[in-house]
């Protein structure tokens, strides 16, 4: 299996992407030739110095790209019919997007192309010919959690890693763990780049530093230098960059987080000073001067998050299948804290659709802002947040919403539909796609849902709903005319048994 050789010579991908890709895919066919490749132990790399903690940077990078992909994919599934549009493309056009994604992924850094050897499923023909091949992988990523790494099983690759692990010696297990992460990162990035290619978008820079070599250190310095001179940058980018260098890395090699310079760039007599706040949580942030420390503390480098907002906060992240005793900092957009009380755990038999996952993300994306529902207007129109002003009606709606979130209960969805429809009429708020939106989110037919029974909310459901309603007390205000119109509308259009939807 010559493709396992890191020095394998391939066609120039910058001059002929198709020829370069064919070289890779010809080699990757070997994964199909053997059930589990027979690779000599001498070819299995090992390290006595590498520890699992040294892999935290790549874990953080994986979480970052998976979170970004999940957020964009959910939005496009829900507002732009991405699945239908992807399926409607010709196979040749889909293959162009996949090839572009593979090229973009492999040119992101010196190590990325090497990761492809563990990814026989990242194949232009397979992902492009059958539209479901890409959509299935994307859906698997969507259904993951923002603060947990979503892996992509492969029978033969996993079998090989397992075979090595069962006979592993010192240092080999961590290397095998890194190989698994390399595979996950490559697939995640390819899925992300394919989505960007479809929408004609480009990503400026996404940092990827995984090794402990001086070349990685120089790459980090070059990136920071380009960011510093390039103008506006995404704050999250440099924050991710800080996470991408382990404490051991920084302590041994030395890099100033105020200017991005390493020891080789500074006078030989430069003495680095470590941030005392970060040292308390076993993280090493170094500065070459007091001026650099002050600048990073107040404003951050090139528009990154000021260090005063990060100081003393652990970088450790939770990885699927692993436990951690250290605190975890939730990524932006993740469901955490108070949001856990707003979004209930889903029942085992109910599978939340991408449209419903998008709804949940929109309801919890801004800490302290919890609308009752979000009306999806369709790309590129902005979504509309709905907060029901009357507290008693809001409690009934939230009770139904919670039940629908848990199990997709059709009767609960019908209650939500009627409430939102009446609110639309009473407040002149347009909701042109409400019926289709709810059908897509919960997988129900609204005509059939209108005939489904609705059992009154339990005491526990009502109490939970009241707690949620009280999170937004300032928005529970209704003018007299709107209140009268809404109450009259709802009392005149009650449940199928003739009873009103809500009783004061």
NORQUI-V920208 format. One record per backbone hydrogen bond with DSSP energy under -1.0 kcal/mol. NH is the residue of the N-H (numbers start at 1). CO is the residue of the C=O. Records with the same first field share a line. If there is no record, write none. Layout:
NH->CO ; CO
//
This chain:
4->1
5->2
8->5
16->12
20->16
21->17
22->18
23->19
24->20
25->21
26->22
27->23
28->24
30->27
31->28
32->29
34->30
39->37
43->40
44->41
55->52
56->53
59->55
60->56
61->57
62->58
63->59
64->60
65->61
66->62
67->63
68->64
69->65
70->66
71->67
72->68
73->69
74->70
75->71
76->72
77->73
78->74
79->75
80->76
82->76
85->81
86->82
87->83
88->84
89->86
94->90
95->91
96->92
97->93
98->94
99->95
100->96
101->97
102->98
103->99
104->100
105->101
106->102
107->103
108->105
116->113
117->114
118->115
119->116
122->119
123->121
127->123
128->124
129->125
130->126
133->130
135->131
136->132
137->133
138->134
139->135
140->136
141->137
142->138
143->139
144->141
148->145
158->154
159->155
160->156
161->157
162->158
163->159
164->160
165->161
166->162
168->165
172->169
175->171
176->172
177->173
178->174
179->175
180->176
181->177
182->178
183->179
184->180
185->181
186->182
187->183
188->184
189->185
190->186
191->187
192->188
193->189
194->190
195->191
196->192
197->193
198->194
199->195
200->197
201->196
217->213
218->214
219->215
220->216
221->217
222->218
223->219
224->220
225->221
226->222
227->223
228->224
229->225
237->234
238->234
239->235
240->236
241->237
242->238
243->239
244->240
245->242
250->246
251->247
252->248
253->249
254->250
256->261
257->286
260->256
265->262
270->267
273->287
275->285
279->275
280->276
281->278
282->279
283->278
287->273
293->289
294->290
295->291
296->292
297->293
298->294
299->295
300->295
304->301
307->296
308->297
309->306
310->307
311->307
313->310
322->319
334->331
339->336
340->337
341->338
343->339
347->406
350->347
357->353
358->354
359->355
360->356
361->357
362->358
363->359
364->360
369->366
372->386
373->386
375->384
379->79
381->378
384->375
386->373
394->390
395->391
396->392
397->393
398->394
399->395
400->396
401->397
402->398
403->399
404->400
405->401
406->402
407->403
408->404
413->409
414->410
415->411
416->412
417->413
418->414
419->415
420->416
421->417
422->418
423->419
424->420
425->421
426->422
427->423
429->424
434->431
437->433
438->434
439->435
440->436
441->437
442->438
443->439
449->445
450->446
451->448
452->449
462->458
463->459
464->460
465->461
466->462
467->463
468->464
469->465
470->466
471->468
472->469
475->472
476->473
477->475
483->479
484->480
485->481
486->482
487->483
488->484
489->485
490->486
491->487
492->488
495->499
498->495
//
